[in-house]
Amino acid sequence: MRTIFLSAVYCFLPLVVFICCVQILVKDGRLWRSLLACLLGMLTVLPIAALQSAINGTKLLNLKGLVGILISAIVLNGLVEECVKAALLFILPLRKDGEKNAKRDFFLCALTAGLALGCLESFVYLIAGTQHIGLRMITAGVIHTFCSGLGGLFVYSVKSRDVRILPLVLAILTHGVYNYFAGFGEGTPYFAISFVAILFAAIECRVRYTRP
């Protein structure tokens, strides 16, 4: 029991710190929206697991070779996970106190949802006793956060009737590429390329968020 508690603290501490920072630094940040975003992010685990299991069961993505594995990563990790995260973000209503506040708040909630999923995923890995995942646990949480931010910008654009699908496409491809290279393992030189995917997602979040 003590091990489970310590694992939960270790895994969810980044989420708690992030929410606290938002509440402190954003003058009119609303805690209930951050908590709702957390719940939505964690709820994505269920449909994601179900869809990935169903797709694996069909053996349609039982592809061989490096290109085949990349395609599988883009579909299973990119398409499925990012589309499910984006779909649940549609539940989150827009703020009605100005376009600037609405976009900022929705973007922060999208980041929170992604981080919540990443933290929960890390917790499951720890409880399951998965070996040699220390660094990947950290990077997986970060990629979930930034890709969710991109997906959130897509959802915001739909809700504000100025549809921009490119952020979601970038989230799907970036997440898939990250998983592909992270799958080689921390002891290989290919693992380092996964950091490039994380950096790309972070830059795109900044660029897409500041773009009118």
C-alpha positions in Angstrom: 0.0 0.0 0.0 2.8 2.4 0.9 4.5 1.6 -2.5 1.3 2.4 -4.4 1.0 5.7 -2.5 4.6 6.7 -3.2 4.2 5.8 -6.8 1.0 8.0 -7.0 2.9 10.9 -5.5 5.8 10.5 -7.8 3.7 10.2 -10.9 1.0 12.9 -10.2 3.3 15.5 -8.6 4.0 17.2 -12.0 0.2 17.5 -12.6 -0.4 19.1 -9.1 2.5 21.5 -9.6 1.3 22.5 -13.1 -2.3 23.2 -11.8 -0.9 25.2 -8.9 1.2 27.3 -11.2 -1.7 28.0 -13.4 -3.8 29.1 -10.4 -1.0 31.4 -9.2 0.2 32.8 -12.5 -3.1 33.2 -14.3 -5.0 35.9 -12.4 -8.5 34.7 -13.4 -7.7 31.0 -13.7 -10.6 28.9 -12.7 -9.8 25.8 -10.7 -12.9 23.9 -11.6 -12.0 24.0 -15.3 -8.5 22.6 -14.6 -10.0 19.8 -12.5 -12.5 19.0 -15.3 -9.7 18.9 -17.8 -7.8 16.5 -15.5 -10.9 14.2 -15.3 -11.3 14.3 -19.1 -7.7 13.5 -19.6 -7.8 10.5 -17.4 -11.1 9.3 -18.9 -9.4 9.0 -22.3 -7.5 6.0 -21.0 -10.6 3.8 -21.4 -11.6 4.5 -25.0 -7.9 4.6 -26.0 -7.3 1.2 -24.6 -10.5 -0.2 -26.1 -9.7 1.1 -29.6 -6.1 0.0 -29.5 -7.1 -3.4 -28.4 -9.8 -3.7 -31.1 -7.3 -2.5 -33.8 -4.7 -5.0 -32.6 -7.3 -7.7 -32.6 -8.0 -7.2 -36.3 -4.2 -7.7 -37.1 -4.6 -5.0 -39.8 -1.5 -3.3 -38.4 0.6 -6.4 -38.0 3.2 -4.8 -40.2 6.8 -5.7 -40.6 9.9 -3.7 -41.1 10.8 -0.2 -40.0 8.3 1.6 -42.2 5.5 -0.8 -41.1 6.3 -0.2 -37.4 6.3 3.6 -38.0 2.8 3.4 -39.6 1.6 1.3 -36.7 2.9 3.9 -34.2 1.3 6.8 -36.1 -2.1 5.0 -36.2 -2.1 3.4 -32.7 -0.4 6.1 -30.7 -0.9 9.1 -32.9 -4.3 8.8 -34.5 -6.1 6.9 -31.8 -4.7 8.7 -28.7 -4.8 12.3 -30.1 -8.2 11.9 -31.7 -9.7 10.5 -28.5 -8.1 13.3 -26.4 -9.5 15.9 -28.8 -12.9 14.3 -28.8 -13.3 14.5 -25.0 -12.0 18.1 -25.0 -15.2 19.0 -26.9 -17.0 18.5 -23.6 -15.1 21.5 -22.1 -17.1 24.7 -22.7 -15.5 27.9 -23.9 -15.3 30.8 -21.5 -17.5 33.7 -22.4 -15.4 36.7 -21.1 -13.5 37.5 -24.3 -11.8 35.7 -27.1 -8.3 36.1 -25.7 -9.3 34.6 -22.3 -11.2 31.8 -23.9 -8.3 30.7 -26.1 -5.8 31.0 -23.3 -8.0 29.1 -20.9 -8.9 26.3 -23.4 -5.2 25.9 -24.3 -4.2 25.6 -20.7 -7.0 23.1 -20.1 -5.8 21.0 -23.1 -2.3 20.9 -21.7 -3.7 19.9 -18.3 -5.7 17.1 -19.8 -2.6 15.8 -21.7 -0.5 15.9 -18.6 -3.1 14.1 -16.6 -3.2 11.3 -19.1 0.6 11.1 -19.1 0.7 11.0 -15.3 -1.9 8.3 -15.1 -0.1 6.3 -17.8 3.2 6.5 -15.8 1.3 5.4 -12.7 0.0 2.3 -14.5 3.5 1.5 -15.8 4.9 1.7 -12.2 2.2 -0.4 -10.6 2.5 -3.0 -13.4 6.2 -3.2 -12.7 7.3 -2.3 -16.2 11.1 -2.3 -16.3 13.5 0.3 -17.7 11.0 3.1 -18.3 12.4 5.8 -16.1 13.3 8.4 -18.8 10.5 7.3 -21.1 8.0 7.9 -18.4 9.1 11.5 -18.2 9.2 12.1 -22.0 5.9 10.4 -22.5 4.2 12.8 -20.1 5.7 15.7 -21.9 4.7 14.5 -25.4 1.2 13.9 -24.2 1.0 17.4 -22.8 2.2 19.2 -25.9 0.3 17.1 -28.4 -2.8 17.6 -26.3 -2.2 21.3 -26.5 -2.1 21.1 -30.3 -5.3 19.0 -30.3 -6.9 21.5 -28.0 -6.1 24.3 -30.4 -7.9 22.3 -33.1 -11.0 21.8 -30.8 -10.9 25.5 -29.9 -10.9 26.5 -33.6 -13.9 24.3 -34.2 -15.8 25.7 -31.3 -15.0 29.3 -32.4 -16.0 28.5 -36.0 -12.6 29.1 -37.5 -11.6 25.5 -38.2 -7.9 24.7 -38.4 -7.2 21.0 -38.7 -3.4 21.3 -39.1 -2.7 21.4 -35.3 -4.4 18.0 -34.9 -2.6 16.5 -37.8 0.7 17.7 -36.4 -0.2 16.2 -33.0 -1.0 12.8 -34.6 2.2 12.7 -36.7 4.5 14.0 -33.9 3.1 11.6 -31.3 3.5 8.7 -33.7 7.1 9.6 -34.6 7.9 10.0 -30.9 6.6 6.6 -30.1 8.5 5.1 -33.0 11.9 6.3 -31.9 11.2 6.0 -28.2 10.4 2.3 -28.9 14.0 1.6 -29.7 14.9 1.9 -26.0 17.0 4.3 -24.0 20.3 2.5 -24.7 20.1 3.2 -28.5 21.1 6.4 -30.3 17.6 6.4 -32.0 16.0 7.1 -28.6 17.5 10.6 -28.7 15.5 11.4 -31.8 12.3 11.2 -29.7 13.5 14.4 -28.0 13.4 16.2 -31.4 9.7 15.2 -31.7 9.1 16.7 -28.2 10.9 19.9 -29.1 8.9 20.1 -32.4 5.6 19.7 -30.5 6.6 22.4 -28.0 7.5 24.8 -30.7 4.4 24.2 -32.7 2.3 24.7 -29.6 3.9 28.1 -29.2 3.6 29.0 -32.9 0.0 27.8 -33.3 -1.2 29.4 -30.0 0.2 32.9 -30.9 -1.0 32.8 -34.5 -4.2 35.0 -34.9 
